[in-house]
Structures are given as C-alpha cells and as structure tokens.
Amino acid sequence: MSVIDRPAMSDTDLIECLLPNHLFSLLIEALEAAGTWELRPDLAENLEKEMARLLMPLDVFSVKRFAVKVDGSARALISALGGGDPRHGLHVVALFTLKLIDEGLHPDPATQAALVALLVAEETGADTNWGARSSAARISADRMLRLARLQGLYTTLPTLVRS
C-alpha cells in the first residue's frame, strides 16, 4: 500500500506530496514560454494527473486551500533560486526531488516527480556543459531543502526501519 493510499493523510504530508510536482509544472511552463528546451508533452500531463488524484478526495474549498499553500511554497522556492535560466531551475528541482527521496523525506517515493527528476538527470548527464554547473545545482538543491524546512515542510525524520 502506497503512502498516498492510506486513509488519513495529514495536511503537511499532502503538501509535501504535491510540492515537487508543482515545482516541475511551474518550471515546465516557464521552459515552454521561453522556448528554450523541449520536453516530452506527457510530463506535465502526468504531473497534473497525479496532483488531481491526490486532491480528488477533498471538497472544493479544501482543494483551493491546498492549491494556494502549494503554489505559494513553490513560487517562494523558485524565486529563491533567482530569476535566471529555467533550465537551471529544472535541474535544481530534479536534484531536490531526488534528495527528498534518497533521504526518505518524501511521503511517496513512487511519485511522478521522481520519474521526471530521473529523466532530467539523464538529460543533464548527456549535456557536456553540465559538469561545470552541477555543483552549483547541488548547492541550490540543498538550499531549497533548507528553505522548504523553514516553511515547515520535510521536517519529520525518515523512518529507518519499515514494518
């Protein structure tokens, strides 16, 4: 049983599940608007479907409340990256998402955001200029996690022994 399928998910768990997906969605929109990088068209669609699935059990007012919280958190984290290249932001969010999963901080390691993060990591590995930017992206991903924790997210210790 996935963490997502359990009957009662806390508000914080739901926000933590939605945040990486929304971060990717915002950056994909920015990339499409700038016309700087072509991504598979189904990536944004799959992220949105997963977010809708997570919000489906909620009433309309709760959905709006969560949407405002997640959007505010995501926009604050993206603005902390600086207004530069959205490709850099996408790389940072990929590292941030993989860091959350590696450290056991994301409530659902089988999230669509993890798949997008792996695809982005694969693309950046093929980029010959990525080596020079990778350490800056890792530093930014660490900073993003610290900022998310200041927002009260990803603060629970990971479960080391699963039953």
Order of alpha helices (4+ residues) and beta strands (2+ residues): alpha-alpha-alpha-alpha-alpha-alpha
